[in-house]
Amino acid sequence: MTKSNDDRSATLGIDPGAGAIKIYGAAGGIQLPSIVSVDGGRTLSRMAGLTQAKPPLHVRTRAGSFWLGNRAPDWGRLVENLDYERFAGSPELEALLCGALSAYADLHDPLPELADATVGLPLEALTGTQEETVGTGGSVRRWLVGEHAWEADGRPHRIAFSDVRVSSQPAGALFDFLLDATGAFVPARKTLFGKEIGVVSVGMASVELLVVKAGAPVNRFTAGQSSGVRRLLELASPDGLYGLGELDTLLRTGKLDVAAALPIWGREVTGLIERRWGREFRRFALVIAVGGGVLLLRDALLARFGGKAFVPDDPVLATARGLYKIGRMQARRRRAGDADGAEGGGDDQARAA
């Protein structure tokens, strides 16, 4: 891992979720639905009596041309790849990253020339032998470190990543709660760090449970299951006439009837929690709930955990925001280490990230 130049590079948190890729930086956050179709290079001309549909975001990378976002299914061949190998830099994930960075620049500030990033992966992608988990992190870093150049809607963009750290998505949610925007512990919450804190992450592909005590995961309370929002979409459309990206778009726009499927899916999610945590969640200091699925299951989760439940102001962006805060904390560690003339620097709580 290369060192970042703290004062010359920006810090970004990147959550490459299966439902949407989220990026958070000093100026704020952005999310782009993880819907990709390959641009076949053919478009229809105007036809009398029909309106001309506005094209989705178009990105051209070194791997090819792609349409991105909610309208992408209507413009090309959908790429629906949810395996974990994509985190090593598959063409569709690179297109999504470039598209999200372009959207970030449009909404907030121009992209920095140099940045460091903290990337959050699902727990299952980081589970295995030490060699396997190190290999996963190394694959992500090899893909991201260096220069990236692309075109978004015909406009050129460029960014270079000098330093890339890999964490888990639930860890991002945890540190979003514990840290402020500068990467320092919130004084009123710092005392909770030594206690057991639970995290429930309900994403598109999976539901993940993580319990952390003093910065270390408690293995027996940690679990993941492929019962994310994708499962709700499958229950709501059993005929298989629509692709995952199309169903996701219908759900986001309120056009998918999930009234019958939602209670069934909700019981699957709470069933996982019951099997792994049982009544023992009562010993936790807090249970943080994040992910797009929390918007659908908020009432059920609040009822399940009672006064111990904490739902961030934006449960969708919370993970990326927490990853950004981890990056800021690591930068504080480096500056403190430089000031002390030490290589590592920082306290145990910072190292735990």
Summary of the structure (lengths in Angstrom):
residues: 353
radius of gyration: 20.5
end to end distance: 16.1
largest distance: 72.3
contacts: 1193
relative contact order: 0.16
helix: 41%
strand: 26%
